[in-house]
Amino acid sequence: MNKNTTIGLILMALLLLGYGWYVKPSEEQIAMQRQQDSIENALKQQAEQEQKLAEANRKAKAAALAKADTTALFHKALNGKNEQVVLRNNSLELTLDTKGGVIKKARIMGFKDRNGADDVTLFEGNEQSLNFMLAGKTTNIITQDLYFTPTNVTDSTVTMTAEAGNGGAVILDYTLGKDYMLRLSVQAKGLGGLFAPNYNQMDVEWTDLCRQQEKGFTFENRYATLTYKEKEGGTDYLSETSAEEDEQIEEKLDWVAFKNQFFSAVLISKDDFAANSLLTSIPQEKGSGYLKQYKAKLKTFFDPTGAKPTVMEMYIGPNDFRLLQSVEKESASGKELDLQKLVYLGWPLFRIINRWFTLYVFDWLTGLGFNMGIVLILITLLLKVITYPLVKKSYMSSAKMRVLRPKIEEATKQYDKPEDQMMKQQAMMSMYAKYGVSPLSGCLPVLIQMPIWVAMFNFVPNAIQLRGESFLWISDLSTYDPIIEWNKNIWLIGDHLSLTCILFCVANVLYSIMSMRQQRDQMVGQQAEQMKMMQWMMYIMPLMFFFIFNDYSAGLNFYYFISLFFSAAIMWLLRKTTNDEKLLAILEARYQENKNNPKKMSGMAARLEELQRQAAEMQKMREQGRRK
């Protein structure tokens, strides 16, 4: 760069700095700009508030107009007295109110609530509402504004009728089945002239403030979900943890369920819910007594002539897999409802394990009358017996590597340099192959147990059979078992310490120590050094499990504790019954056999032998290159 160029660049820089200083606003101008920005923000906020107010007024006027329309036609049904009609069987008690003609209270028999009452009240009063809306040419009919007259009243049936001024009526007909299924039909008679010729759908608005039914709010809230079944697909659900408002579902639906951990209210449409339903799930605060605020805006078939009623069904009851399977047979919808999928059994692989193994074993053991704690122990034992042959094979592979360790160290001691580690690894693998040992077999216990652990992670929290069941010091296997509780919520811990969680974490530490000791005994050179670093991770994992599982059910933590206990016992037994000298003699005989007859070596061993030869040649070539 020459002198003139340098001077030119300096002058340009000075010019830019001078211009920047010249156009810089004064303090008064900056203050005025800030004031202007503040005014603009205030005006923007005011405009937004006015827009919200206008929208609220529009909705209020629309509601008032709709009510006025209803008033004009149903002046007889707009005044009346709140009366209650009770439908009851041995499983369910439903209280219907003549105002709106819908269920105001649902009581599920035979399940104690978290306060010790004999039955579970799923909802009561304004916690749940079901409203049917019919849009006429000039008149809107909203059932929640009407008083209905009950007739045909028995323990299992009631007909609710709201009379119109023109002699027509809206009729809601209820029939309670033998357990948890309620059949509902909606029919408009004598009102055909009110609707447009092409009108064939009515609006259904269903809301629910989902009650907390179990002791552990956080744990129960994970399993409280608004779930739905697509007509041409499977089931899905809204987020358990975050709010989703007016989530649009593009497909037609068979049913929508307001679900908590162990109980559900399900609305089923015989003629489908139309596409583009709007679903809402909003989590509630801990201590409020509620888990979620649910809302469903649906459309379904409606015949304005009154010739064909709109048929729906409601399942109000426990999330019991076998019970939900049988309910489908009672349904008049003629569909494959798959209601049993309200009991979540995990992703496909884990669902297969739970669906075709765990459920059958669980049903068999509970049918024998065992306590639920004993059932969990027996399931664990059975799983250990089934997986024992593979676990033993894996352990013996590790034992072979352990007894061969001195020979491996001797055979690979010349590869001590960092750049020789690949050759050392190949030499080790070649030696293992000659002795007929597979290092990968040592990973089998983890690979075997992991799917089972995850399957049980999904099964146990959803097994309603554990709800309220006690075992040893545990008062309820379906929720946490505190040894100490406090009122204030502590970050990561919560408001209690769960004893089964502590036992599980301690057992995990002890099992990890045994596993690491076994692995360390078979490792060579730098592998052993690396293992020392890994062991800290093995100690940290149980601590992480404590923070995760302290809120989880005692039944799940107890299962993991028992599973680890039996795994440790099996490992200890195999170690005590393995004779290292005999095992080494067997391996030496196999080595000599392979040495005398190389053709008998496995394909893997032959490939490793070739890899080692090629690596040796490459090393030799590198050394020759260095000498040159």
C-alpha positions as CSV (number, residue, x, y, z in Angstrom):
1,M,0.0,0.0,0.0
2,N,1.6,3.3,-1.1
3,K,1.7,6.6,0.8
4,N,-1.1,8.3,-1.2
5,T,-3.5,5.4,-0.6
6,T,-2.8,5.4,3.1
7,I,-3.5,9.2,3.3
8,G,-6.7,8.7,1.3
9,L,-8.0,6.0,3.7
10,I,-7.2,8.2,6.7
11,L,-9.1,11.2,5.2
12,M,-12.1,9.0,4.4
13,A,-12.2,7.6,8.0
14,L,-12.0,11.2,9.4
15,L,-14.7,12.3,7.0
16,L,-17.0,9.5,8.1
17,L,-16.4,10.2,11.8
18,G,-17.0,13.9,11.3
19,Y,-20.3,13.2,9.5
20,G,-21.4,10.8,12.2
21,W,-20.7,13.4,14.9
22,Y,-22.5,16.1,12.8
23,V,-25.7,14.1,12.3
24,K,-25.8,12.7,15.9
25,P,-29.0,13.9,17.5
26,S,-28.9,16.2,20.5
27,E,-30.0,15.1,24.0
28,E,-33.2,17.1,23.5
29,Q,-33.9,15.2,20.2
30,I,-33.2,11.8,21.8
31,A,-35.6,12.7,24.7
32,M,-38.3,13.8,22.2
33,Q,-37.8,10.5,20.2
34,R,-38.2,8.4,23.4
35,Q,-41.3,10.3,24.2
36,Q,-42.7,9.8,20.7
37,D,-41.9,6.0,20.9
38,S,-43.6,5.9,24.3
39,I,-46.7,7.6,22.9
40,E,-46.8,5.2,19.9
41,N,-46.5,2.1,22.2
42,A,-49.3,3.5,24.4
43,L,-51.5,4.1,21.4
44,K,-50.7,0.6,20.1
45,Q,-51.7,-1.0,23.4
46,Q,-54.8,1.1,23.5
47,A,-55.8,0.0,20.0
48,E,-55.2,-3.7,21.0
49,Q,-57.4,-3.3,24.1
50,E,-60.1,-1.6,22.0
51,Q,-59.9,-4.5,19.5
52,K,-60.2,-7.1,22.3
53,L,-63.1,-5.2,23.8
54,A,-64.9,-4.9,20.5
55,E,-64.4,-8.7,19.9
56,A,-65.8,-9.4,23.4
57,N,-68.8,-7.1,22.7
58,R,-69.4,-8.8,19.3
59,K,-69.4,-12.2,21.0
60,A,-71.7,-11.0,23.8
61,K,-74.1,-9.5,21.2
62,A,-74.1,-12.7,19.2
63,A,-74.8,-14.7,22.3
64,A,-77.6,-12.3,23.3
65,L,-79.0,-12.5,19.8
66,A,-78.9,-16.3,19.9
67,K,-80.5,-16.3,23.3
68,A,-83.2,-13.9,22.0
69,D,-83.8,-16.2,19.1
70,T,-84.1,-19.1,21.5
71,T,-86.4,-17.0,23.7
72,A,-88.8,-16.3,20.8
73,L,-89.2,-19.9,20.0
74,F,-88.8,-21.7,23.4
75,H,-90.4,-19.2,25.7
76,K,-92.1,-22.1,27.5
77,A,-88.7,-23.8,28.2
78,L,-86.8,-20.7,29.3
79,N,-88.4,-20.7,32.7
80,G,-88.5,-23.6,35.1
81,K,-87.2,-25.3,38.1
82,N,-83.9,-27.1,38.5
83,E,-84.7,-30.7,39.1
84,Q,-82.3,-33.6,39.3
85,V,-82.8,-37.1,37.8
86,V,-80.4,-39.9,38.9
87,L,-79.4,-42.9,36.7
88,R,-77.7,-45.6,38.6
89,N,-76.3,-49.1,38.3
90,N,-73.7,-51.0,40.3
91,S,-70.8,-49.3,38.7
92,L,-71.9,-45.7,37.9
93,E,-74.2,-43.0,39.3
94,L,-75.1,-40.1,37.0
95,T,-77.1,-37.0,38.1
96,L,-78.8,-35.1,35.3
97,D,-80.2,-31.6,35.7
98,T,-83.3,-30.4,33.9
99,K,-81.5,-27.1,33.2
100,G,-79.7,-28.0,30.0
101,G,-80.8,-31.6,30.2
102,V,-77.2,-32.9,30.7
103,I,-75.1,-34.7,33.3
104,K,-74.1,-32.5,36.2
105,K,-72.4,-35.1,38.4
106,A,-70.7,-38.5,37.7
107,R,-69.8,-40.8,40.5
108,I,-67.8,-44.0,39.8
109,M,-68.5,-46.7,42.3
110,G,-66.1,-49.0,44.0
111,F,-63.0,-46.8,43.8
112,K,-61.9,-44.7,46.8
113,D,-60.9,-41.2,46.2
114,R,-57.7,-39.6,47.5
115,N,-59.5,-38.4,50.6
116,G,-60.8,-41.9,51.5
117,A,-64.4,-41.6,50.3
118,D,-65.9,-44.8,49.1
119,D,-66.5,-43.6,45.5
120,V,-64.8,-41.3,43.0
121,T,-66.6,-38.2,41.8
122,L,-65.3,-37.5,38.4
123,F,-67.0,-34.1,38.0
124,E,-69.8,-32.1,39.6
125,G,-71.7,-28.9,39.1
126,N,-70.1,-26.5,36.5
127,E,-66.9,-28.5,36.3
128,Q,-68.3,-30.2,33.1
129,S,-70.8,-29.0,30.6
130,L,-72.2,-30.4,27.3
131,N,-74.1,-28.0,25.1
132,F,-75.8,-28.7,21.7
133,M,-76.4,-25.8,19.3
134,L,-78.7,-25.9,16.3
135,A,-78.4,-23.0,13.8
136,G,-81.7,-22.2,12.1
137,K,-82.5,-19.8,9.3
138,T,-83.6,-17.1,11.8
139,T,-83.5,-18.9,15.1
140,N,-80.7,-20.5,17.1
141,I,-81.4,-23.3,19.6
142,I,-79.0,-23.6,22.5
143,T,-79.8,-26.4,24.9
144,Q,-77.9,-25.1,27.9
145,D,-80.4,-22.2,28.1
146,L,-83.5,-24.5,28.2
147,Y,-85.3,-26.3,30.9
148,F,-86.3,-29.8,30.1
149,T,-89.1,-31.9,31.4
150,P,-88.1,-35.4,32.4
151,T,-90.3,-38.4,31.5
152,N,-89.9,-42.2,31.2
153,V,-87.8,-42.0,34.4
154,T,-86.2,-45.3,35.7
155,D,-82.9,-46.2,37.2
156,S,-81.5,-46.6,33.7
157,T,-83.6,-44.3,31.4
158,V,-84.8,-40.8,31.2
159,T,-86.3,-38.7,28.4
160,M,-85.7,-34.9,28.6
161,T,-88.0,-32.7,26.5
162,A,-87.9,-29.0,25.9
163,E,-91.1,-27.8,24.2
164,A,-91.2,-25.1,21.6
165,G,-93.9,-22.5,21.1
166,N,-94.9,-23.9,17.8
167,G,-95.6,-27.4,19.2
168,G,-92.2,-28.8,18.3
169,A,-89.6,-30.0,20.8
170,V,-86.0,-30.9,21.4
171,I,-85.7,-34.3,22.9
172,L,-82.6,-35.7,24.7
173,D,-83.0,-39.5,25.4
174,Y,-80.6,-41.3,27.9
175,T,-80.1,-45.0,28.5
176,L,-77.6,-46.2,31.0
177,G,-76.1,-49.6,30.2
178,K,-75.0,-52.4,32.7
179,D,-71.8,-50.7,33.7
180,Y,-70.1,-47.5,32.4
181,M,-71.7,-46.9,29.0
182,L,-74.4,-44.2,28.5
183,R,-76.4,-43.9,25.3
184,L,-77.6,-40.5,24.3
185,S,-79.8,-39.4,21.4
186,V,-80.7,-35.8,20.3
187,Q,-83.8,-35.2,18.2
188,A,-85.7,-32.2,17.0
189,K,-89.3,-32.9,16.3
190,G,-91.7,-30.5,14.5
191,L,-88.9,-28.0,13.9
192,G,-88.0,-28.9,10.3
193,G,-89.1,-25.6,8.8
194,L,-86.7,-23.7,11.0
195,F,-83.6,-25.0,9.2
196,A,-82.1,-24.5,5.8
197,P,-82.7,-27.4,3.3
198,N,-79.0,-28.4,3.3
199,Y,-78.5,-28.1,7.1
200,N,-77.2,-31.4,8.4
201,Q,-74.8,-30.8,11.2
202,M,-75.2,-29.6,14.8
203,D,-72.5,-28.0,17.0
204,V,-71.4,-29.8,20.2
205,E,-69.4,-27.9,22.8
206,W,-68.0,-30.0,25.6
207,T,-65.9,-28.6,28.5
208,D,-64.4,-30.1,31.6
209,L,-62.2,-29.0,34.5
210,C,-60.3,-32.2,35.1
211,R,-60.1,-33.0,38.9
212,Q,-57.0,-34.1,40.6
213,Q,-57.9,-37.6,41.8
214,E,-54.6,-38.9,43.1
215,K,-52.2,-37.8,45.8
216,G,-49.3,-37.0,43.5
217,F,-50.3,-34.0,41.4
218,T,-47.1,-33.9,39.2
219,F,-47.1,-37.6,38.5
220,E,-50.9,-37.7,37.7
221,N,-50.7,-34.7,35.5
222,R,-48.2,-36.5,33.2
223,Y,-51.0,-39.0,32.4
224,A,-53.9,-36.5,32.1
225,T,-54.4,-35.9,28.4
226,L,-57.1,-34.9,26.0
227,T,-57.1,-38.0,23.7
228,Y,-58.9,-38.6,20.5
229,K,-59.4,-41.3,17.9
230,E,-59.3,-40.5,14.2
231,K,-61.8,-42.3,12.0
232,E,-59.2,-43.5,9.5
233,G,-56.3,-43.7,11.9
234,G,-55.1,-44.3,15.4
235,T,-55.3,-42.4,18.6
236,D,-53.5,-39.2,19.5
237,Y,-53.5,-36.7,22.2
238,L,-52.7,-33.1,23.0
239,S,-49.6,-32.1,25.0
240,E,-49.5,-33.2,28.7
241,T,-47.3,-30.3,29.8
242,S,-48.0,-27.3,27.6
243,A,-51.2,-25.4,26.8
244,E,-52.8,-26.0,23.4
245,E,-55.8,-23.9,22.5
246,D,-58.2,-24.6,19.7
247,E,-55.9,-27.2,18.1
248,Q,-57.5,-28.0,14.8
249,I,-57.8,-31.7,13.9
250,E,-58.3,-32.0,10.2
251,E,-59.5,-35.6,10.2
252,K,-62.9,-37.0,11.2
253,L,-63.0,-38.4,14.7
254,D,-64.7,-41.4,16.3
255,W,-64.4,-40.1,19.8
256,V,-62.8,-37.5,22.2
257,A,-61.8,-38.4,25.7
258,F,-61.2,-36.1,28.7
259,K,-58.7,-38.3,30.5
260,N,-56.8,-38.3,33.8
261,Q,-54.5,-41.0,35.0
262,F,-57.0,-43.7,36.0
263,F,-60.5,-42.4,34.9
264,S,-61.9,-41.0,31.7
265,A,-65.0,-39.4,30.2
266,V,-65.3,-40.3,26.5
267,L,-67.8,-38.8,24.0
268,I,-68.4,-41.2,21.1
269,S,-70.3,-40.3,17.9
270,K,-72.0,-43.0,15.9
271,D,-71.9,-40.8,12.7
272,D,-68.4,-39.4,13.4
273,F,-67.4,-35.9,14.5
274,A,-66.7,-33.8,11.4
275,A,-63.3,-32.8,10.3
276,N,-61.7,-29.6,11.7
277,S,-62.7,-30.1,15.3
278,L,-61.1,-27.7,17.8
279,L,-59.6,-29.2,20.9
280,T,-58.1,-27.4,23.9
281,S,-56.0,-28.6,26.9
282,I,-54.7,-26.1,29.4
283,P,-52.6,-27.3,32.4
284,Q,-53.7,-26.0,35.8
285,E,-51.6,-24.9,38.8
286,K,-50.5,-27.3,41.5
287,G,-52.7,-26.8,44.6
288,S,-55.8,-25.8,42.5
289,G,-57.3,-29.2,42.8
290,Y,-57.5,-29.5,39.1
291,L,-55.1,-31.0,36.4
292,K,-56.3,-29.6,33.1
293,Q,-59.0,-27.5,31.5
294,Y,-60.4,-29.4,28.6
295,K,-62.6,-28.1,25.8
296,A,-63.8,-29.7,22.5
297,K,-65.7,-27.9,19.8
298,L,-67.2,-30.5,17.5
299,K,-69.8,-31.0,14.8
300,T,-71.8,-34.1,14.1
301,F,-74.7,-35.4,12.1
302,F,-78.2,-33.8,12.6
303,D,-81.4,-34.6,10.8
304,P,-83.6,-31.4,10.8
305,T,-86.7,-33.4,9.9
306,G,-86.5,-35.3,13.1
307,A,-86.8,-38.7,11.4
308,K,-83.4,-39.9,12.5
309,P,-81.9,-39.0,15.9
310,T,-78.3,-38.0,16.4
311,V,-76.8,-40.9,18.4
312,M,-73.9,-40.5,20.7
313,E,-72.5,-42.5,23.6
314,M,-70.5,-41.7,26.7
315,Y,-68.0,-43.9,28.5
316,I,-67.5,-42.6,32.1
317,G,-65.3,-45.0,34.0
318,P,-61.9,-46.4,34.9
319,N,-59.0,-46.7,32.4
320,D,-58.9,-50.5,32.7
321,F,-57.5,-52.2,29.5
322,R,-59.7,-55.3,29.6
323,L,-62.8,-53.4,30.6
324,L,-62.3,-50.9,27.8
325,Q,-61.9,-53.9,25.3
326,S,-65.3,-55.3,26.5
327,V,-67.0,-51.9,26.3
328,E,-66.5,-51.9,22.5
329,K,-68.8,-54.9,22.3
330,E,-71.5,-53.0,24.1
331,S,-71.3,-50.0,21.9
332,A,-74.1,-49.5,19.3
333,S,-71.7,-47.5,17.0
334,G,-70.6,-50.6,15.1
335,K,-67.0,-49.2,15.0
336,E,-63.6,-50.4,16.1
337,L,-63.3,-47.9,18.8
338,D,-59.9,-48.9,20.3
339,L,-60.9,-47.4,23.6
340,Q,-58.3,-49.6,25.3
341,K,-55.6,-47.3,23.9
342,L,-56.6,-44.9,26.6
343,V,-54.3,-47.1,28.7
344,Y,-50.9,-46.1,27.2
345,L,-48.6,-49.1,26.9
346,G,-45.7,-47.4,25.2
347,W,-44.1,-47.1,21.7
348,P,-44.6,-50.0,19.3
349,L,-41.8,-52.4,20.6
350,F,-42.7,-51.8,24.3
351,R,-46.4,-51.9,23.6
352,I,-45.9,-55.4,22.0
353,I,-44.1,-56.6,25.2
354,N,-46.9,-55.2,27.4
355,R,-49.8,-56.1,25.2
356,W,-48.8,-59.8,24.6
357,F,-46.8,-60.6,27.7
358,T,-47.1,-58.3,30.7
359,L,-50.9,-58.0,30.5
360,Y,-51.5,-61.7,30.3
361,V,-49.1,-62.5,33.2
362,F,-50.6,-59.6,35.2
363,D,-54.1,-60.9,34.6
364,W,-53.1,-64.4,35.6
365,L,-51.4,-63.5,38.8
366,T,-54.1,-61.0,39.9
367,G,-56.7,-63.7,39.2
368,L,-54.9,-65.9,41.7
369,G,-55.6,-63.3,44.4
370,F,-52.1,-62.3,45.1
371,N,-51.3,-58.9,46.7
372,M,-50.2,-56.4,44.0
373,G,-46.7,-56.1,45.6
374,I,-46.3,-59.9,45.3
375,V,-47.5,-59.7,41.7
376,L,-44.7,-57.2,40.9
377,I,-42.2,-59.5,42.5
378,L,-43.5,-62.6,40.7
379,I,-43.5,-60.7,37.3
380,T,-39.9,-59.7,38.0
381,L,-38.9,-63.3,38.9
382,L,-40.6,-64.6,35.8
383,L,-38.7,-62.1,33.5
384,K,-35.4,-63.0,35.2
385,V,-36.1,-66.8,34.6
386,I,-36.9,-66.1,30.9
387,T,-33.8,-64.0,30.3
388,Y,-31.4,-66.1,32.5
389,P,-29.9,-68.2,29.6
390,L,-28.9,-65.1,27.7
391,V,-27.7,-63.4,30.9
392,K,-25.6,-66.4,31.7
393,K,-24.1,-66.6,28.2
394,S,-23.2,-62.9,28.5
395,Y,-21.6,-63.4,31.9
396,M,-19.6,-66.4,30.7
397,S,-18.3,-64.3,27.8
398,S,-17.2,-61.6,30.3
399,A,-15.6,-64.4,32.5
400,K,-13.6,-65.7,29.6
401,M,-12.3,-62.2,28.9
402,R,-11.4,-61.9,32.6
403,V,-9.3,-65.2,32.7
404,L,-7.6,-64.3,29.4
405,R,-6.6,-60.8,30.5
406,P,-3.0,-61.8,31.5
407,K,-2.4,-63.5,28.2
408,I,-3.9,-60.6,26.3
409,E,-1.7,-58.1,28.1
410,E,1.4,-60.2,27.4
411,A,0.5,-60.5,23.7
412,T,-0.2,-56.8,23.2
413,K,2.5,-55.2,25.4
414,Q,4.6,-54.2,22.4
415,Y,1.8,-51.8,21.3
416,D,2.3,-49.2,24.1
417,K,2.6,-46.1,21.9
418,P,-0.4,-44.0,21.3
419,E,-0.2,-44.4,17.6
420,D,-0.2,-48.2,18.0
421,Q,-3.6,-48.3,19.7
422,M,-5.5,-49.5,16.6
423,M,-3.0,-52.3,16.1
424,K,-3.3,-53.2,19.8
425,Q,-7.1,-53.4,19.5
426,Q,-6.9,-55.5,16.4
427,A,-4.4,-57.8,18.1
428,M,-6.7,-58.2,21.1
429,M,-9.7,-59.0,18.8
430,S,-7.6,-61.6,17.0
431,M,-6.6,-63.2,20.2
432,Y,-10.2,-63.3,21.5
433,A,-11.3,-64.9,18.2
434,K,-8.6,-67.6,18.4
435,Y,-9.9,-68.5,21.9
436,G,-13.5,-68.4,20.7
437,V,-14.5,-65.4,22.8
438,S,-16.9,-62.6,21.6
439,P,-16.3,-59.3,23.5
440,L,-19.7,-58.0,22.2
441,S,-21.6,-60.6,24.3
442,G,-20.9,-58.6,27.4
443,C,-23.4,-56.0,26.2
444,L,-26.3,-58.4,26.1
445,P,-27.6,-57.9,29.7
446,V,-28.2,-54.2,29.0
447,L,-29.7,-54.9,25.6
448,I,-31.9,-57.6,27.1
449,Q,-33.1,-55.6,30.1
450,M,-33.6,-52.2,28.6
451,P,-36.7,-53.0,26.5
452,I,-38.3,-54.7,29.6
453,W,-37.4,-51.8,31.9
454,V,-39.0,-49.3,29.4
455,A,-42.0,-51.5,28.9
456,M,-42.6,-51.7,32.7
457,F,-42.0,-47.9,32.9
458,N,-45.1,-47.5,30.7
459,F,-47.2,-50.4,32.2
460,V,-47.0,-49.9,35.9
461,P,-48.1,-46.2,36.1
462,N,-51.2,-47.0,33.9
463,A,-52.2,-50.2,35.8
464,I,-55.4,-49.2,37.7
465,Q,-55.2,-52.4,39.7
466,L,-52.3,-50.9,41.7
467,R,-54.5,-47.9,42.7
468,G,-55.1,-47.9,46.5
469,E,-53.3,-51.2,46.9
470,S,-51.0,-51.4,49.9
471,F,-47.8,-53.5,50.4
472,L,-45.4,-53.6,53.4
473,W,-44.9,-49.9,54.3
474,I,-46.5,-48.6,51.0
475,S,-50.0,-47.4,51.5
476,D,-50.7,-46.9,47.8
477,L,-48.6,-48.5,45.0
478,S,-49.9,-46.1,42.4
479,T,-48.4,-43.0,43.9
480,Y,-45.3,-42.0,45.8
481,D,-44.5,-43.3,49.4
482,P,-43.2,-40.4,51.4
483,I,-41.0,-41.0,54.5
484,I,-41.0,-37.3,55.0
485,E,-43.1,-34.4,53.6
486,W,-43.0,-30.7,53.9
487,N,-45.2,-27.8,52.6
488,K,-42.8,-25.9,50.5
489,N,-41.8,-27.1,47.0
490,I,-38.1,-27.5,46.6
491,W,-36.6,-27.3,43.1
492,L,-35.9,-30.8,41.6
493,I,-37.0,-32.6,44.7
494,G,-40.6,-31.4,45.3
495,D,-42.3,-31.6,48.7
496,H,-41.3,-35.1,49.9
497,L,-38.8,-37.9,49.9
498,S,-40.0,-41.3,48.5
499,L,-38.6,-44.4,50.3
500,T,-38.9,-46.7,47.3
501,C,-37.1,-44.2,45.1
502,I,-34.2,-44.0,47.6
503,L,-34.1,-47.8,47.7
504,F,-34.0,-48.0,43.9
505,C,-31.2,-45.5,43.6
506,V,-29.1,-47.2,46.3
507,A,-29.6,-50.5,44.6
508,N,-28.6,-48.9,41.3
509,V,-25.3,-47.7,42.8
510,L,-24.5,-51.1,44.3
511,Y,-25.3,-52.9,41.0
512,S,-23.2,-50.4,39.1
513,I,-20.3,-51.1,41.4
514,M,-20.6,-54.8,40.8
515,S,-20.9,-54.3,37.0
516,M,-17.9,-52.0,36.8
517,R,-15.8,-54.3,38.9
518,Q,-16.6,-57.2,36.5
519,Q,-15.8,-55.0,33.5
520,R,-12.6,-53.7,35.0
521,D,-11.4,-57.2,35.6
522,Q,-11.5,-58.0,31.9
523,M,-10.1,-54.8,30.4
524,V,-6.6,-54.3,29.1
525,G,-4.3,-51.3,29.1
526,Q,-6.0,-48.0,28.4
527,Q,-9.4,-49.6,28.5
528,A,-9.0,-50.0,32.3
529,E,-7.9,-46.3,32.6
530,Q,-10.9,-45.2,30.6
531,M,-13.1,-47.3,32.9
532,K,-12.0,-45.2,35.9
533,M,-13.4,-42.1,34.2
534,M,-16.7,-43.9,33.2
535,Q,-17.3,-45.0,36.8
536,W,-18.1,-41.4,37.8
537,M,-20.9,-41.4,35.2
538,M,-22.2,-44.6,36.7
539,Y,-22.4,-42.9,40.1
540,I,-24.0,-39.8,38.7
541,M,-26.8,-41.8,37.0
542,P,-28.5,-43.0,40.2
543,L,-28.5,-39.4,41.5
544,M,-30.2,-38.3,38.3
545,F,-32.7,-41.1,38.7
546,F,-33.5,-39.8,42.2
547,F,-34.6,-36.4,40.9
548,I,-36.6,-38.0,38.1
549,F,-38.3,-40.8,40.0
550,N,-39.0,-39.2,43.4
551,D,-42.4,-38.2,42.1
552,Y,-43.1,-41.5,40.4
553,S,-45.3,-44.3,41.8
554,A,-44.0,-46.5,44.5
555,G,-45.0,-49.6,42.4
556,L,-42.6,-48.5,39.6
557,N,-39.8,-47.7,42.0
558,F,-40.4,-51.0,43.8
559,Y,-40.3,-53.0,40.6
560,Y,-36.9,-51.4,39.6
561,F,-35.5,-52.0,43.1
562,I,-36.5,-55.7,43.0
563,S,-35.3,-56.1,39.4
564,L,-31.8,-54.7,40.4
565,F,-31.8,-56.9,43.5
566,F,-32.4,-60.1,41.5
567,S,-29.9,-59.0,38.8
568,A,-27.2,-58.5,41.5
569,A,-28.1,-61.8,43.0
570,I,-27.7,-63.6,39.7
571,M,-24.4,-61.9,39.0
572,W,-23.1,-62.9,42.4
573,L,-24.3,-66.5,42.0
574,L,-22.6,-66.8,38.6
575,R,-19.4,-65.4,40.0
576,K,-19.4,-67.9,42.9
577,T,-20.1,-70.9,40.7
578,T,-17.6,-70.1,37.9
579,N,-14.2,-71.9,38.2
580,D,-11.6,-69.7,36.5
581,E,-9.0,-72.4,36.3
582,K,-11.3,-74.9,34.5
583,L,-12.6,-72.1,32.2
584,L,-9.0,-71.2,31.2
585,A,-8.2,-74.8,30.5
586,I,-11.2,-75.1,28.2
587,L,-10.2,-71.9,26.4
588,E,-6.6,-73.2,26.0
589,A,-7.8,-76.4,24.5
590,R,-10.0,-74.5,22.1
591,Y,-7.0,-72.3,21.2
592,Q,-4.8,-75.3,20.4
593,E,-7.6,-76.8,18.3
594,N,-7.9,-73.6,16.3
595,K,-4.2,-73.3,16.0
596,N,-3.7,-76.9,14.7
597,N,-6.7,-76.6,12.4
598,P,-7.1,-73.0,11.2
599,K,-9.9,-73.9,8.9
600,K,-12.1,-74.5,12.0
601,M,-11.8,-70.8,13.0
602,S,-14.9,-68.7,12.5
603,G,-15.2,-66.3,9.6
604,M,-14.9,-63.4,12.1
605,A,-11.6,-64.8,13.4
606,A,-10.2,-65.3,9.9
607,R,-11.1,-61.7,9.1
608,L,-9.5,-60.4,12.2
609,E,-6.4,-62.4,11.5
610,E,-6.2,-60.8,8.0
611,L,-6.8,-57.3,9.5
612,Q,-3.9,-57.9,12.0
613,R,-1.6,-59.1,9.1
614,Q,-2.4,-56.0,7.1
615,A,-1.9,-53.7,10.1
616,A,1.5,-55.3,10.7
617,E,2.5,-54.7,7.1
618,M,1.4,-51.1,7.3
619,Q,3.4,-50.6,10.6
620,K,6.4,-52.1,9.0
621,M,6.1,-49.8,6.0
622,R,5.8,-46.7,8.3
623,E,9.0,-47.7,10.1
624,Q,10.9,-48.2,6.9
625,G,9.7,-44.7,5.8
626,R,11.0,-43.2,9.0
627,R,14.5,-44.8,8.5
628,K,14.7,-43.3,5.0
